[in-house]
Amino acid sequence: MKYNNIMNNNKLIAEFMGVKPTILGDEITYEMYGVIDCIEDGLDEQHFFLEEELMFHTSWDWLMPVVHKIDEKCRERLGLNHSLHIGDDIDAVYHEVVEFIKEVNELTK
């Protein structure tokens, strides 16, 4: 997957999770505290991430909260007959998540 596609898909996922992009100077950041369980309230903990630092494509800790949101809320509320196939291949799950979010966005336009 190309780098720009990954960045765009990660932004898509962050926004699906309710994270609003914040412009700080000439950079766009995403506050992930409270969205991603592994990000804790510690003195040295990073809460704001640049677009290129979003890790939905490489971290199960980041991706699984998205899967849970899809399973628990979106299918019920939107009445979609879609089920994510969770395996041990993060690339495959990431791709399914992205495709699901794109489908939801199309339905809610």
Backbone atoms as SQL, in Angstrom:
CREATE TABLE atoms (id INTEGER PRIMARY KEY, chain TEXT, resi INTEGER, resn TEXT, atom TEXT, x REAL, y REAL, z REAL);
INSERT INTO atoms VALUES
  (1, 'A', 1, 'MET', 'N', 0.841, -1.168, 0.000),
  (2, 'A', 1, 'MET', 'CA', 0.000, 0.000, 0.000),
  (3, 'A', 1, 'MET', 'C', 0.891, 1.238, 0.000),
  (4, 'A', 2, 'LYS', 'N', 0.543, 2.204, -0.812),
  (5, 'A', 2, 'LYS', 'CA', 1.361, 3.406, -0.918),
  (6, 'A', 2, 'LYS', 'C', 1.219, 4.276, 0.326),
  (7, 'A', 3, 'TYR', 'N', 2.278, 5.007, 0.620),
  (8, 'A', 3, 'TYR', 'CA', 2.342, 5.842, 1.815),
  (9, 'A', 3, 'TYR', 'C', 1.202, 6.849, 1.875),
  (10, 'A', 4, 'ASN', 'N', 0.903, 7.543, 0.763),
  (11, 'A', 4, 'ASN', 'CA', -0.177, 8.530, 0.761),
  (12, 'A', 4, 'ASN', 'C', -1.527, 7.873, 1.028),
  (13, 'A', 5, 'ASN', 'N', -1.739, 6.676, 0.473),
  (14, 'A', 5, 'ASN', 'CA', -2.981, 5.958, 0.749),
  (15, 'A', 5, 'ASN', 'C', -3.095, 5.614, 2.222),
  (16, 'A', 6, 'ILE', 'N', -2.008, 5.176, 2.811),
  (17, 'A', 6, 'ILE', 'CA', -2.014, 4.844, 4.241),
  (18, 'A', 6, 'ILE', 'C', -2.345, 6.079, 5.057),
  (19, 'A', 7, 'MET', 'N', -1.703, 7.197, 4.767),
  (20, 'A', 7, 'MET', 'CA', -1.983, 8.428, 5.510),
  (21, 'A', 7, 'MET', 'C', -3.440, 8.841, 5.360),
  (22, 'A', 8, 'ASN', 'N', -3.961, 8.796, 4.137),
  (23, 'A', 8, 'ASN', 'CA', -5.360, 9.169, 3.906),
  (24, 'A', 8, 'ASN', 'C', -6.304, 8.209, 4.614),
  (25, 'A', 9, 'ASN', 'N', -6.011, 6.916, 4.561),
  (26, 'A', 9, 'ASN', 'CA', -6.855, 5.930, 5.231),
  (27, 'A', 9, 'ASN', 'C', -6.796, 6.090, 6.744),
  (28, 'A', 10, 'ASN', 'N', -5.620, 6.370, 7.283),
  (29, 'A', 10, 'ASN', 'CA', -5.500, 6.579, 8.723),
  (30, 'A', 10, 'ASN', 'C', -6.277, 7.820, 9.163),
  (31, 'A', 11, 'LYS', 'N', -6.250, 8.880, 8.362),
  (32, 'A', 11, 'LYS', 'CA', -7.040, 10.077, 8.666),
  (33, 'A', 11, 'LYS', 'C', -8.528, 9.739, 8.620),
  (34, 'A', 12, 'LEU', 'N', -8.934, 8.951, 7.636),
  (35, 'A', 12, 'LEU', 'CA', -10.321, 8.513, 7.509),
  (36, 'A', 12, 'LEU', 'C', -10.759, 7.758, 8.758),
  (37, 'A', 13, 'ILE', 'N', -9.921, 6.850, 9.241),
  (38, 'A', 13, 'ILE', 'CA', -10.231, 6.075, 10.445),
  (39, 'A', 13, 'ILE', 'C', -10.302, 6.993, 11.664),
  (40, 'A', 14, 'ALA', 'N', -9.339, 7.896, 11.814),
  (41, 'A', 14, 'ALA', 'CA', -9.333, 8.812, 12.967),
  (42, 'A', 14, 'ALA', 'C', -10.624, 9.629, 12.998),
  (43, 'A', 15, 'GLU', 'N', -11.036, 10.131, 11.867),
  (44, 'A', 15, 'GLU', 'CA', -12.248, 10.934, 11.808),
  (45, 'A', 15, 'GLU', 'C', -13.483, 10.076, 12.084),
  (46, 'A', 16, 'PHE', 'N', -13.484, 8.828, 11.625),
  (47, 'A', 16, 'PHE', 'CA', -14.560, 7.893, 11.937),
  (48, 'A', 16, 'PHE', 'C', -14.664, 7.676, 13.445),
  (49, 'A', 17, 'MET', 'N', -13.526, 7.667, 14.117),
  (50, 'A', 17, 'MET', 'CA', -13.497, 7.465, 15.565),
  (51, 'A', 17, 'MET', 'C', -13.866, 8.738, 16.326),
  (52, 'A', 18, 'GLY', 'N', -14.186, 9.806, 15.610),
  (53, 'A', 18, 'GLY', 'CA', -14.620, 11.042, 16.242),
  (54, 'A', 18, 'GLY', 'C', -13.529, 12.038, 16.524),
  (55, 'A', 19, 'VAL', 'N', -12.339, 11.788, 16.014),
  (56, 'A', 19, 'VAL', 'CA', -11.213, 12.682, 16.240),
  (57, 'A', 19, 'VAL', 'C', -11.238, 13.784, 15.185),
  (58, 'A', 20, 'LYS', 'N', -11.263, 15.007, 15.654),
  (59, 'A', 20, 'LYS', 'CA', -11.251, 16.155, 14.756),
  (60, 'A', 20, 'LYS', 'C', -9.803, 16.595, 14.538),
  (61, 'A', 21, 'PRO', 'N', -9.424, 16.810, 13.277),
  (62, 'A', 21, 'PRO', 'CA', -8.071, 17.312, 13.045),
  (63, 'A', 21, 'PRO', 'C', -7.920, 18.719, 13.614),
  (64, 'A', 22, 'THR', 'N', -6.768, 18.971, 14.204),
  (65, 'A', 22, 'THR', 'CA', -6.462, 20.275, 14.773),
  (66, 'A', 22, 'THR', 'C', -5.250, 20.839, 14.050),
  (67, 'A', 23, 'ILE', 'N', -5.347, 22.078, 13.632),
  (68, 'A', 23, 'ILE', 'CA', -4.223, 22.718, 12.948),
  (69, 'A', 23, 'ILE', 'C', -3.397, 23.456, 13.993),
  (70, 'A', 24, 'LEU', 'N', -2.149, 23.045, 14.108),
  (71, 'A', 24, 'LEU', 'CA', -1.194, 23.702, 14.993),
  (72, 'A', 24, 'LEU', 'C', -0.056, 24.224, 14.131),
  (73, 'A', 25, 'GLY', 'N', -0.052, 25.525, 13.907),
  (74, 'A', 25, 'GLY', 'CA', 0.942, 26.101, 13.006),
  (75, 'A', 25, 'GLY', 'C', 0.668, 25.622, 11.599),
  (76, 'A', 26, 'ASP', 'N', 1.654, 24.969, 11.012),
  (77, 'A', 26, 'ASP', 'CA', 1.480, 24.444, 9.649),
  (78, 'A', 26, 'ASP', 'C', 1.276, 22.928, 9.646),
  (79, 'A', 27, 'GLU', 'N', 0.994, 22.351, 10.821),
  (80, 'A', 27, 'GLU', 'CA', 0.816, 20.907, 10.915),
  (81, 'A', 27, 'GLU', 'C', -0.597, 20.558, 11.378),
  (82, 'A', 28, 'ILE', 'N', -1.080, 19.421, 10.910),
  (83, 'A', 28, 'ILE', 'CA', -2.371, 18.902, 11.338),
  (84, 'A', 28, 'ILE', 'C', -2.107, 17.791, 12.343),
  (85, 'A', 29, 'THR', 'N', -2.752, 17.867, 13.497),
  (86, 'A', 29, 'THR', 'CA', -2.576, 16.845, 14.521),
  (87, 'A', 29, 'THR', 'C', -3.932, 16.237, 14.885),
  (88, 'A', 30, 'TYR', 'N', -3.858, 15.057, 15.481),
  (89, 'A', 30, 'TYR', 'CA', -5.035, 14.330, 15.934),
  (90, 'A', 30, 'TYR', 'C', -4.826, 13.954, 17.390),
  (91, 'A', 31, 'GLU', 'N', -5.767, 14.356, 18.270),
  (92, 'A', 31, 'GLU', 'CA', -5.659, 13.993, 19.677),
  (93, 'A', 31, 'GLU', 'C', -6.297, 12.625, 19.880),
  (94, 'A', 32, 'MET', 'N', -5.497, 11.648, 20.239),
  (95, 'A', 32, 'MET', 'CA', -5.952, 10.268, 20.343),
  (96, 'A', 32, 'MET', 'C', -6.225, 9.831, 21.782),
  (97, 'A', 33, 'TYR', 'N', -5.961, 10.697, 22.751),
  (98, 'A', 33, 'TYR', 'CA', -6.235, 10.358, 24.148),
  (99, 'A', 33, 'TYR', 'C', -7.732, 10.143, 24.324),
  (100, 'A', 34, 'GLY', 'N', -8.105, 9.034, 24.940),
  (101, 'A', 34, 'GLY', 'CA', -9.501, 8.705, 25.140),
  (102, 'A', 34, 'GLY', 'C', -10.115, 7.955, 23.970),
  (103, 'A', 35, 'VAL', 'N', -9.408, 7.878, 22.873),
  (104, 'A', 35, 'VAL', 'CA', -9.883, 7.170, 21.683),
  (105, 'A', 35, 'VAL', 'C', -9.186, 5.819, 21.577),
  (106, 'A', 36, 'ILE', 'N', -7.904, 5.813, 21.804),
  (107, 'A', 36, 'ILE', 'CA', -7.097, 4.606, 21.734),
  (108, 'A', 36, 'ILE', 'C', -6.706, 4.214, 23.157),
  (109, 'A', 37, 'ASP', 'N', -7.123, 3.024, 23.582),
  (110, 'A', 37, 'ASP', 'CA', -6.940, 2.586, 24.962),
  (111, 'A', 37, 'ASP', 'C', -5.492, 2.561, 25.427),
  (112, 'A', 38, 'CYS', 'N', -4.569, 2.294, 24.526),
  (113, 'A', 38, 'CYS', 'CA', -3.172, 2.165, 24.939),
  (114, 'A', 38, 'CYS', 'C', -2.517, 3.513, 25.228),
  (115, 'A', 39, 'ILE', 'N', -3.205, 4.612, 24.892),
  (116, 'A', 39, 'ILE', 'CA', -2.663, 5.941, 25.164),
  (117, 'A', 39, 'ILE', 'C', -3.193, 6.379, 26.522),
  (118, 'A', 40, 'GLU', 'N', -2.302, 6.427, 27.484),
  (119, 'A', 40, 'GLU', 'CA', -2.692, 6.682, 28.864),
  (120, 'A', 40, 'GLU', 'C', -2.407, 8.121, 29.251),
  (121, 'A', 41, 'ASP', 'N', -2.850, 8.471, 30.426),
  (122, 'A', 41, 'ASP', 'CA', -2.672, 9.825, 30.939),
  (123, 'A', 41, 'ASP', 'C', -1.380, 9.894, 31.748),
  (124, 'A', 42, 'GLY', 'N', -0.270, 9.797, 31.053),
  (125, 'A', 42, 'GLY', 'CA', 1.023, 9.845, 31.714),
  (126, 'A', 42, 'GLY', 'C', 1.776, 11.110, 31.367),
  (127, 'A', 43, 'LEU', 'N', 2.717, 11.461, 32.198),
  (128, 'A', 43, 'LEU', 'CA', 3.495, 12.678, 31.993),
  (129, 'A', 43, 'LEU', 'C', 4.235, 12.658, 30.665),
  (130, 'A', 44, 'ASP', 'N', 4.780, 11.506, 30.291),
  (131, 'A', 44, 'ASP', 'CA', 5.550, 11.402, 29.057),
  (132, 'A', 44, 'ASP', 'C', 4.740, 10.807, 27.905),
  (133, 'A', 45, 'GLU', 'N', 3.457, 10.639, 28.090),
  (134, 'A', 45, 'GLU', 'CA', 2.608, 10.001, 27.082),
  (135, 'A', 45, 'GLU', 'C', 2.267, 11.000, 25.973),
  (136, 'A', 46, 'GLN', 'N', 2.379, 10.546, 24.751),
  (137, 'A', 46, 'GLN', 'CA', 2.021, 11.366, 23.594),
  (138, 'A', 46, 'GLN', 'C', 0.513, 11.248, 23.360),
  (139, 'A', 47, 'HIS', 'N', -0.161, 12.382, 23.266),
  (140, 'A', 47, 'HIS', 'CA', -1.603, 12.397, 23.025),
  (141, 'A', 47, 'HIS', 'C', -1.945, 12.917, 21.633),
  (142, 'A', 48, 'PHE', 'N', -1.131, 13.800, 21.114),
  (143, 'A', 48, 'PHE', 'CA', -1.362, 14.394, 19.804),
  (144, 'A', 48, 'PHE', 'C', -0.409, 13.761, 18.798),
  (145, 'A', 49, 'PHE', 'N', -0.959, 13.385, 17.648),
  (146, 'A', 49, 'PHE', 'CA', -0.169, 12.709, 16.625),
  (147, 'A', 49, 'PHE', 'C', -0.312, 13.435, 15.297),
  (148, 'A', 50, 'LEU', 'N', 0.805, 13.589, 14.615),
  (149, 'A', 50, 'LEU', 'CA', 0.770, 14.105, 13.252),
  (150, 'A', 50, 'LEU', 'C', 0.163, 13.049, 12.344),
  (151, 'A', 51, 'GLU', 'N', -0.273, 13.467, 11.174),
  (152, 'A', 51, 'GLU', 'CA', -0.881, 12.525, 10.222),
  (153, 'A', 51, 'GLU', 'C', 0.003, 11.306, 9.983),
  (154, 'A', 52, 'GLU', 'N', 1.288, 11.538, 9.819),
  (155, 'A', 52, 'GLU', 'CA', 2.193, 10.433, 9.507),
  (156, 'A', 52, 'GLU', 'C', 2.505, 9.560, 10.722),
  (157, 'A', 53, 'GLU', 'N', 2.081, 9.981, 11.915),
  (158, 'A', 53, 'GLU', 'CA', 2.320, 9.201, 13.126),
  (159, 'A', 53, 'GLU', 'C', 1.139, 8.305, 13.510),
  (160, 'A', 54, 'LEU', 'N', 0.006, 8.447, 12.829),
  (161, 'A', 54, 'LEU', 'CA', -1.149, 7.598, 13.113),
  (162, 'A', 54, 'LEU', 'C', -0.787, 6.154, 12.793),
  (163, 'A', 55, 'MET', 'N', -1.148, 5.217, 13.673),
  (164, 'A', 55, 'MET', 'CA', -0.649, 3.848, 13.563),
  (165, 'A', 55, 'MET', 'C', -1.740, 2.792, 13.380),
  (166, 'A', 56, 'PHE', 'N', -2.865, 3.148, 12.792),
  (167, 'A', 56, 'PHE', 'CA', -3.927, 2.167, 12.608),
  (168, 'A', 56, 'PHE', 'C', -3.487, 0.999, 11.733),
  (169, 'A', 57, 'HIS', 'N', -2.577, 1.245, 10.812),
  (170, 'A', 57, 'HIS', 'CA', -2.137, 0.214, 9.872),
  (171, 'A', 57, 'HIS', 'C', -1.058, -0.709, 10.425),
  (172, 'A', 58, 'THR', 'N', -0.489, -0.366, 11.587),
  (173, 'A', 58, 'THR', 'CA', 0.619, -1.174, 12.124),
  (174, 'A', 58, 'THR', 'C', 0.397, -1.670, 13.545),
  (175, 'A', 59, 'SER', 'N', -0.617, -1.172, 14.238),
  (176, 'A', 59, 'SER', 'CA', -0.785, -1.505, 15.645),
  (177, 'A', 59, 'SER', 'C', -2.174, -2.082, 15.912),
  (178, 'A', 60, 'TRP', 'N', -2.202, -3.289, 16.461),
  (179, 'A', 60, 'TRP', 'CA', -3.477, -3.877, 16.882),
  (180, 'A', 60, 'TRP', 'C', -4.107, -3.026, 17.979),
  (181, 'A', 61, 'ASP', 'N', -3.293, -2.412, 18.846),
  (182, 'A', 61, 'ASP', 'CA', -3.811, -1.552, 19.910),
  (183, 'A', 61, 'ASP', 'C', -4.595, -0.371, 19.347),
  (184, 'A', 62, 'TRP', 'N', -4.199, 0.088, 18.185),
  (185, 'A', 62, 'TRP', 'CA', -4.905, 1.195, 17.538),
  (186, 'A', 62, 'TRP', 'C', -6.090, 0.692, 16.713),
  (187, 'A', 63, 'LEU', 'N', -5.932, -0.425, 16.055),
  (188, 'A', 63, 'LEU', 'CA', -6.958, -0.893, 15.121),
  (189, 'A', 63, 'LEU', 'C', -8.152, -1.543, 15.822),
  (190, 'A', 64, 'MET', 'N', -7.926, -2.268, 16.899),
  (191, 'A', 64, 'MET', 'CA', -9.019, -3.008, 17.533),
  (192, 'A', 64, 'MET', 'C', -10.120, -2.118, 18.106),
  (193, 'A', 65, 'PRO', 'N', -9.831, -0.941, 18.675),
  (194, 'A', 65, 'PRO', 'CA', -10.943, -0.077, 19.088),
  (195, 'A', 65, 'PRO', 'C', -11.853, 0.318, 17.912),
  (196, 'A', 66, 'VAL', 'N', -11.280, 0.425, 16.734),
  (197, 'A', 66, 'VAL', 'CA', -12.071, 0.741, 15.543),
  (198, 'A', 66, 'VAL', 'C', -12.976, -0.438, 15.208),
  (199, 'A', 67, 'VAL', 'N', -12.412, -1.635, 15.249),
  (200, 'A', 67, 'VAL', 'CA', -13.195, -2.845, 14.985),
  (201, 'A', 67, 'VAL', 'C', -14.345, -2.945, 15.981),
  (202, 'A', 68, 'HIS', 'N', -14.066, -2.666, 17.247),
  (203, 'A', 68, 'HIS', 'CA', -15.102, -2.735, 18.273),
  (204, 'A', 68, 'HIS', 'C', -16.197, -1.690, 18.029),
  (205, 'A', 69, 'LYS', 'N', -15.804, -0.495, 17.625),
  (206, 'A', 69, 'LYS', 'CA', -16.806, 0.540, 17.332),
  (207, 'A', 69, 'LYS', 'C', -17.699, 0.095, 16.179),
  (208, 'A', 70, 'ILE', 'N', -17.090, -0.482, 15.157),
  (209, 'A', 70, 'ILE', 'CA', -17.868, -0.967, 14.017),
  (210, 'A', 70, 'ILE', 'C', -18.838, -2.052, 14.483),
  (211, 'A', 71, 'ASP', 'N', -18.335, -3.026, 15.222),
  (212, 'A', 71, 'ASP', 'CA', -19.165, -4.144, 15.666),
  (213, 'A', 71, 'ASP', 'C', -20.291, -3.703, 16.601),
  (214, 'A', 72, 'GLU', 'N', -19.989, -2.828, 17.543),
  (215, 'A', 72, 'GLU', 'CA', -20.954, -2.485, 18.580),
  (216, 'A', 72, 'GLU', 'C', -21.950, -1.408, 18.182),
  (217, 'A', 73, 'LYS', 'N', -21.547, -0.458, 17.374),
  (218, 'A', 73, 'LYS', 'CA', -22.407, 0.684, 17.131),
  (219, 'A', 73, 'LYS', 'C', -22.891, 0.801, 15.699),
  (220, 'A', 74, 'CYS', 'N', -21.986, 0.748, 14.755),
  (221, 'A', 74, 'CYS', 'CA', -22.338, 1.121, 13.398),
  (222, 'A', 74, 'CYS', 'C', -23.272, 0.130, 12.722),
  (223, 'A', 75, 'ARG', 'N', -23.015, -1.141, 12.881),
  (224, 'A', 75, 'ARG', 'CA', -23.883, -2.131, 12.225),
  (225, 'A', 75, 'ARG', 'C', -25.295, -2.032, 12.766),
  (226, 'A', 76, 'GLU', 'N', -25.448, -1.914, 14.081),
  (227, 'A', 76, 'GLU', 'CA', -26.774, -1.831, 14.688),
  (228, 'A', 76, 'GLU', 'C', -27.491, -0.556, 14.252),
  (229, 'A', 77, 'ARG', 'N', -26.819, 0.570, 14.383),
  (230, 'A', 77, 'ARG', 'CA', -27.443, 1.861, 14.100),
  (231, 'A', 77, 'ARG', 'C', -27.757, 2.027, 12.621),
  (232, 'A', 78, 'LEU', 'N', -26.850, 1.561, 11.765),
  (233, 'A', 78, 'LEU', 'CA', -27.043, 1.734, 10.325),
  (234, 'A', 78, 'LEU', 'C', -27.757, 0.557, 9.682),
  (235, 'A', 79, 'GLY', 'N', -27.956, -0.516, 10.429),
  (236, 'A', 79, 'GLY', 'CA', -28.641, -1.676, 9.889),
  (237, 'A', 79, 'GLY', 'C', -27.873, -2.368, 8.784),
  (238, 'A', 80, 'LEU', 'N', -26.560, -2.298, 8.848),
  (239, 'A', 80, 'LEU', 'CA', -25.738, -2.913, 7.808),
  (240, 'A', 80, 'LEU', 'C', -25.550, -4.391, 8.107),
  (241, 'A', 81, 'ASN', 'N', -25.526, -5.168, 7.078),
  (242, 'A', 81, 'ASN', 'CA', -25.318, -6.609, 7.197),
  (243, 'A', 81, 'ASN', 'C', -23.868, -6.938, 6.897),
  (244, 'A', 82, 'HIS', 'N', -22.967, -6.277, 7.534),
  (245, 'A', 82, 'HIS', 'CA', -21.543, -6.434, 7.250),
  (246, 'A', 82, 'HIS', 'C', -20.874, -6.980, 8.502),
  (247, 'A', 83, 'SER', 'N', -20.034, -7.944, 8.325),
  (248, 'A', 83, 'SER', 'CA', -19.291, -8.490, 9.445),
  (249, 'A', 83, 'SER', 'C', -17.811, -8.465, 9.098),
  (250, 'A', 84, 'LEU', 'N', -17.011, -7.932, 10.000),
  (251, 'A', 84, 'LEU', 'CA', -15.567, -7.908, 9.775),
  (252, 'A', 84, 'LEU', 'C', -14.996, -9.285, 10.062),
  (253, 'A', 85, 'HIS', 'N', -14.111, -9.712, 9.224),
  (254, 'A', 85, 'HIS', 'CA', -13.443, -11.001, 9.410),
  (255, 'A', 85, 'HIS', 'C', -12.105, -10.735, 10.087),
  (256, 'A', 86, 'ILE', 'N', -12.037, -11.050, 11.350),
  (257, 'A', 86, 'ILE', 'CA', -10.831, -10.778, 12.123),
  (258, 'A', 86, 'ILE', 'C', -9.953, -12.021, 12.117),
  (259, 'A', 87, 'GLY', 'N', -8.755, -11.837, 11.631),
  (260, 'A', 87, 'GLY', 'CA', -7.765, -12.900, 11.633),
  (261, 'A', 87, 'GLY', 'C', -6.493, -12.368, 12.245),
  (262, 'A', 88, 'ASP', 'N', -5.384, -12.980, 11.908),
  (263, 'A', 88, 'ASP', 'CA', -4.116, -12.518, 12.473),
  (264, 'A', 88, 'ASP', 'C', -3.308, -11.681, 11.493),
  (265, 'A', 89, 'ASP', 'N', -3.913, -11.308, 10.366),
  (266, 'A', 89, 'ASP', 'CA', -3.244, -10.481, 9.365),
  (267, 'A', 89, 'ASP', 'C', -3.739, -9.044, 9.496),
  (268, 'A', 90, 'ILE', 'N', -2.930, -8.194, 10.106),
  (269, 'A', 90, 'ILE', 'CA', -3.351, -6.811, 10.360),
  (270, 'A', 90, 'ILE', 'C', -3.636, -6.066, 9.059),
  (271, 'A', 91, 'ASP', 'N', -2.900, -6.375, 7.997),
  (272, 'A', 91, 'ASP', 'CA', -3.148, -5.700, 6.719),
  (273, 'A', 91, 'ASP', 'C', -4.552, -6.001, 6.203),
  (274, 'A', 92, 'ALA', 'N', -4.987, -7.245, 6.324),
  (275, 'A', 92, 'ALA', 'CA', -6.312, -7.634, 5.847),
  (276, 'A', 92, 'ALA', 'C', -7.404, -6.975, 6.692),
  (277, 'A', 93, 'VAL', 'N', -7.232, -6.957, 7.997),
  (278, 'A', 93, 'VAL', 'CA', -8.226, -6.338, 8.878),
  (279, 'A', 93, 'VAL', 'C', -8.269, -4.840, 8.628),
  (280, 'A', 94, 'TYR', 'N', -7.107, -4.217, 8.493),
  (281, 'A', 94, 'TYR', 'CA', -7.021, -2.781, 8.204),
  (282, 'A', 94, 'TYR', 'C', -7.771, -2.460, 6.911),
  (283, 'A', 95, 'HIS', 'N', -7.552, -3.247, 5.886),
  (284, 'A', 95, 'HIS', 'CA', -8.221, -3.032, 4.605),
  (285, 'A', 95, 'HIS', 'C', -9.741, -3.148, 4.771),
  (286, 'A', 96, 'GLU', 'N', -10.206, -4.144, 5.502),
  (287, 'A', 96, 'GLU', 'CA', -11.643, -4.310, 5.734),
  (288, 'A', 96, 'GLU', 'C', -12.233, -3.128, 6.483),
  (289, 'A', 97, 'VAL', 'N', -11.512, -2.648, 7.488),
  (290, 'A', 97, 'VAL', 'CA', -11.967, -1.496, 8.261),
  (291, 'A', 97, 'VAL', 'C', -12.104, -0.278, 7.351),
  (292, 'A', 98, 'VAL', 'N', -11.100, -0.033, 6.538),
  (293, 'A', 98, 'VAL', 'CA', -11.130, 1.114, 5.634),
  (294, 'A', 98, 'VAL', 'C', -12.298, 1.005, 4.657),
  (295, 'A', 99, 'GLU', 'N', -12.492, -0.171, 4.081),
  (296, 'A', 99, 'GLU', 'CA', -13.592, -0.364, 3.133),
  (297, 'A', 99, 'GLU', 'C', -14.944, -0.185, 3.819),
  (298, 'A', 100, 'PHE', 'N', -15.086, -0.673, 5.044),
  (299, 'A', 100, 'PHE', 'CA', -16.326, -0.506, 5.793),
  (300, 'A', 100, 'PHE', 'C', -16.612, 0.975, 6.034),
  (301, 'A', 101, 'ILE', 'N', -15.606, 1.723, 6.464),
  (302, 'A', 101, 'ILE', 'CA', -15.790, 3.149, 6.749),
  (303, 'A', 101, 'ILE', 'C', -16.161, 3.890, 5.470),
  (304, 'A', 102, 'LYS', 'N', -15.537, 3.545, 4.361),
  (305, 'A', 102, 'LYS', 'CA', -15.899, 4.180, 3.092),
  (306, 'A', 102, 'LYS', 'C', -17.347, 3.883, 2.734),
  (307, 'A', 103, 'GLU', 'N', -17.784, 2.644, 2.983),
  (308, 'A', 103, 'GLU', 'CA', -19.168, 2.251, 2.714),
  (309, 'A', 103, 'GLU', 'C', -20.128, 3.053, 3.604),
  (310, 'A', 104, 'VAL', 'N', -19.805, 3.171, 4.879),
  (311, 'A', 104, 'VAL', 'CA', -20.632, 3.948, 5.813),
  (312, 'A', 104, 'VAL', 'C', -20.710, 5.398, 5.361),
  (313, 'A', 105, 'ASN', 'N', -19.579, 5.958, 4.977),
  (314, 'A', 105, 'ASN', 'CA', -19.545, 7.362, 4.535),
  (315, 'A', 105, 'ASN', 'C', -20.415, 7.560, 3.292),
  (316, 'A', 106, 'GLU', 'N', -20.406, 6.606, 2.388),
  (317, 'A', 106, 'GLU', 'CA', -21.260, 6.693, 1.186),
  (318, 'A', 106, 'GLU', 'C', -22.739, 6.642, 1.551),
  (319, 'A', 107, 'LEU', 'N', -23.095, 5.771, 2.501),
  (320, 'A', 107, 'LEU', 'CA', -24.486, 5.624, 2.918),
  (321, 'A', 107, 'LEU', 'C', -25.011, 6.840, 3.674),
  (322, 'A', 108, 'THR', 'N', -24.113, 7.533, 4.348),
  (323, 'A', 108, 'THR', 'CA', -24.545, 8.672, 5.179),
  (324, 'A', 108, 'THR', 'C', -24.342, 10.020, 4.514),
  (325, 'A', 109, 'LYS', 'N', -24.027, 10.033, 3.247),
  (326, 'A', 109, 'LYS', 'CA', -23.874, 11.307, 2.512),
  (327, 'A', 109, 'LYS', 'C', -25.202, 11.968, 2.320);
